[in-house]
Amino acid sequence: MAANTSKTARASVKAGQKGGSAGGLNVLGEFKYLIPLNNGKHVYLRNLTNGKTLHLATGSEAFTEAVKALAAAGHGAKIKAEIEGLAAKLPAEQGWDTTLKTLEEADAFAAEAVAA
């Protein structure tokens, strides 16, 4: 590391290397695409390709299309892993398993294979 970096910058890099917090955005590590809302009925979907955050219903066609677009840009595996994590961590009544099944049936993650 360069000698002229600040103590705060060095601490930030060190924290990022340790894995950071389990919460939201970690600049140096994992990026969370999904922020669940309303018991899984809605979600904020962060889009790295254009910097926008969309507010979508998880059962809507717009959500499926947004996930397809991100999968085509190479983010499908991470989004799928996040949804699987939400399904395992949150109660079944939130419907993340159903959301994942719906996206798989719509081939939302298949776009990644086509783009590669």
C-alpha positions as CSV (number, residue, x, y, z in Angstrom):
1,M,0.0,0.0,0.0
2,A,1.3,3.5,-0.8
3,A,2.9,5.3,2.1
4,N,0.9,8.5,1.5
5,T,-2.6,6.9,2.1
6,S,-4.6,8.1,5.1
7,K,-5.1,6.1,8.2
8,T,-8.9,6.0,7.4
9,A,-8.3,4.7,3.9
10,R,-6.0,2.0,5.2
11,A,-8.6,1.0,7.8
12,S,-11.3,0.9,5.1
13,V,-9.3,-1.4,2.9
14,K,-8.4,-3.6,5.8
15,A,-12.2,-3.8,6.8
16,G,-13.1,-4.7,3.2
17,Q,-10.6,-7.5,3.1
18,K,-12.1,-9.1,6.2
19,G,-15.4,-9.4,4.6
20,G,-17.2,-6.3,5.9
21,S,-20.7,-6.2,7.3
22,A,-23.4,-8.6,6.5
23,G,-25.7,-5.7,5.5
24,G,-25.9,-3.6,2.4
25,L,-23.3,-2.3,0.0
26,N,-19.6,-3.0,0.7
27,V,-17.5,-1.0,-1.7
28,L,-14.5,-3.3,-1.7
29,G,-16.4,-6.6,-1.4
30,E,-19.8,-8.1,-2.1
31,F,-22.6,-6.0,-3.6
32,K,-26.2,-6.7,-2.5
33,Y,-28.5,-6.5,-5.5
34,L,-31.8,-7.1,-3.6
35,I,-33.3,-5.2,-0.7
36,P,-36.5,-7.0,0.4
37,L,-39.5,-4.9,1.2
38,N,-43.1,-5.6,2.4
39,N,-42.4,-9.2,3.5
40,G,-40.9,-10.2,0.1
41,K,-43.8,-8.8,-2.0
42,H,-41.6,-5.9,-3.2
43,V,-37.9,-5.4,-3.6
44,Y,-35.4,-2.7,-4.4
45,L,-33.2,-4.1,-7.2
46,R,-29.9,-2.4,-7.6
47,N,-28.5,-2.3,-11.1
48,L,-24.7,-2.1,-11.5
49,T,-24.9,-1.6,-15.2
50,N,-26.7,1.8,-15.1
51,G,-26.4,2.8,-11.4
52,K,-30.2,2.9,-10.8
53,T,-32.3,1.2,-8.1
54,L,-35.7,0.0,-9.1
55,H,-38.7,-0.6,-6.8
56,L,-40.5,-3.6,-8.1
57,A,-43.1,-6.2,-7.1
58,T,-41.4,-9.6,-7.0
59,G,-44.2,-11.3,-8.9
60,S,-44.3,-8.7,-11.7
61,E,-43.1,-9.1,-15.3
62,A,-41.0,-5.9,-14.8
63,F,-39.0,-7.7,-12.0
64,T,-38.4,-10.7,-14.2
65,E,-37.3,-8.5,-17.1
66,A,-34.9,-6.6,-14.9
67,V,-33.4,-9.8,-13.6
68,K,-33.0,-11.1,-17.1
69,A,-31.2,-7.9,-18.1
70,L,-28.8,-8.2,-15.2
71,A,-28.3,-11.8,-15.9
72,A,-27.4,-11.0,-19.5
73,A,-24.8,-8.5,-18.1
74,G,-23.2,-11.3,-16.1
75,H,-24.9,-10.8,-12.7
76,G,-27.4,-13.7,-12.8
77,A,-25.4,-16.1,-10.6
78,K,-25.1,-13.6,-7.8
79,I,-28.7,-12.6,-7.9
80,K,-29.8,-16.2,-7.9
81,A,-27.5,-16.8,-4.9
82,E,-29.0,-13.8,-3.0
83,I,-32.6,-15.1,-3.6
84,E,-31.6,-18.6,-2.5
85,G,-30.1,-17.0,0.7
86,L,-33.3,-15.0,1.3
87,A,-35.3,-18.2,0.8
88,A,-33.2,-20.0,3.4
89,K,-32.9,-17.2,5.9
90,L,-36.4,-15.7,5.9
91,P,-39.7,-17.3,6.8
92,A,-41.5,-19.3,4.1
93,E,-44.5,-16.9,4.1
94,Q,-42.3,-14.3,2.4
95,G,-42.3,-16.4,-0.8
96,W,-38.6,-16.2,-1.9
97,D,-38.7,-19.8,-2.9
98,T,-41.7,-19.0,-5.1
99,T,-40.0,-16.0,-6.5
100,L,-36.9,-18.1,-7.4
101,K,-39.1,-20.8,-9.0
102,T,-40.9,-18.1,-11.1
103,L,-37.6,-16.6,-12.3
104,E,-36.2,-20.1,-13.2
105,E,-39.4,-21.0,-15.1
106,A,-39.1,-17.7,-17.0
107,D,-35.4,-18.6,-17.8
108,A,-34.3,-15.3,-16.2
109,F,-30.9,-16.8,-15.4
110,A,-30.5,-18.5,-18.8
111,A,-29.7,-15.1,-20.4
112,E,-26.3,-15.3,-18.7
113,A,-25.3,-18.4,-20.6
114,V,-26.3,-16.8,-23.9
115,A,-24.4,-13.6,-23.1
116,A,-21.2,-15.5,-22.2
